Amino acid sequence: APQFERWLEARGAKSDRDRYFIDDRFCMDEIVRFENLEADLERICRRLGIPWEPGRLPRMKGGIRPPDATPAQLYTPRARELVEQAFDFELSKFRYSFPHR
């Protein structure tokens, strides 16, 4: 099995859904998407009246993945199944989809 698939099986795809639900109800006013991180954080800072300082946003884990570790390569049928089982709500709520292979 590919490395990502093995990692999902060993670690177990864990949801942090408990952080944005109260009494089984979605309770977030705003959502920050990683793929829109800077724009989303800027929008929220503006809404809260906080100065947007993009230079304070740390850069972590850049360059760790090998170049061939593309989403299309990572999401084998088994990896996709594991992620769908763990994150069915998130995939639907935030309209995420899997890359085509």
C-alpha positions as CSV (number, residue, x, y, z in Angstrom):
1,A,0.0,0.0,0.0
2,P,1.2,3.5,-0.7
3,Q,2.7,5.5,2.2
4,F,-0.3,7.9,2.7
5,E,-2.7,5.0,2.7
6,R,-0.6,3.2,5.4
7,W,-0.4,6.4,7.4
8,L,-4.2,6.7,7.3
9,E,-4.7,3.1,8.3
10,A,-2.1,3.3,11.2
11,R,-3.1,6.7,12.5
12,G,-6.8,6.5,11.8
13,A,-8.2,9.5,10.0
14,K,-9.2,11.5,13.0
15,S,-11.8,14.3,12.8
16,D,-11.7,17.4,15.0
17,R,-15.4,17.9,14.4
18,D,-15.9,18.3,18.2
19,R,-14.2,21.7,17.9
20,Y,-16.9,23.2,15.7
21,F,-20.0,21.5,17.0
22,I,-22.0,22.3,20.1
23,D,-24.8,19.9,21.1
24,D,-24.5,18.2,17.7
25,R,-25.0,21.6,15.9
26,F,-22.5,23.3,13.6
27,C,-21.5,26.5,15.5
28,M,-19.0,28.4,13.4
29,D,-19.6,31.9,12.2
30,E,-16.6,31.8,9.8
31,I,-14.6,29.1,8.1
32,V,-10.9,29.4,7.1
33,R,-9.9,27.1,4.3
34,F,-6.3,26.2,4.0
35,E,-6.3,26.8,0.2
36,N,-7.6,30.4,0.9
37,L,-5.7,30.8,4.2
38,E,-4.4,34.4,3.8
39,A,-7.5,35.8,2.1
40,D,-9.8,34.2,4.7
41,L,-7.7,35.4,7.7
42,E,-7.5,38.9,6.2
43,R,-11.3,38.9,5.8
44,I,-11.8,37.8,9.4
45,C,-9.3,40.3,10.8
46,R,-11.1,43.1,8.9
47,R,-14.4,41.9,10.3
48,L,-13.0,41.9,13.9
49,G,-11.2,45.2,13.4
50,I,-7.8,43.6,13.9
51,P,-4.8,44.7,11.7
52,W,-4.0,42.1,9.1
53,E,-0.3,41.3,9.4
54,P,0.5,38.6,6.8
55,G,4.1,38.6,7.8
56,R,3.2,37.1,11.2
57,L,1.6,34.0,9.5
58,P,4.2,31.3,9.9
59,R,5.3,29.0,7.1
60,M,5.4,25.4,8.3
61,K,6.1,22.1,6.7
62,G,7.0,23.6,3.3
63,G,8.9,21.3,1.1
64,I,8.3,18.2,3.1
65,R,6.2,16.2,0.6
66,P,8.1,14.7,-2.3
67,P,7.2,16.3,-5.7
68,D,5.4,13.2,-6.9
69,A,3.1,13.3,-3.8
70,T,0.2,15.0,-5.6
71,P,-3.4,14.7,-4.4
72,A,-4.2,12.5,-7.4
73,Q,-1.3,10.1,-6.5
74,L,-2.1,10.2,-2.7
75,Y,-5.8,9.4,-2.9
76,T,-5.8,5.7,-3.9
77,P,-9.2,4.1,-3.8
78,R,-8.5,2.8,-0.2
79,A,-7.2,6.2,1.0
80,R,-10.2,7.9,-0.4
81,E,-12.5,5.4,1.3
82,L,-10.8,6.0,4.7
83,V,-11.0,9.8,4.3
84,E,-14.7,9.6,3.2
85,Q,-15.5,7.5,6.2
86,A,-13.8,9.9,8.7
87,F,-14.7,13.2,7.0
88,D,-18.1,12.7,5.3
89,F,-19.5,15.8,7.0
90,E,-16.6,18.0,6.1
91,L,-16.5,16.8,2.5
92,S,-20.1,17.7,2.1
93,K,-20.4,20.8,4.2
94,F,-17.3,22.5,2.7
95,R,-17.8,21.1,-0.8
96,Y,-14.5,19.3,-1.1
97,S,-14.0,16.7,-3.7
98,F,-11.2,14.2,-4.6
99,P,-8.9,14.7,-7.5
100,H,-9.5,12.5,-10.5
101,R,-6.9,9.8,-11.1
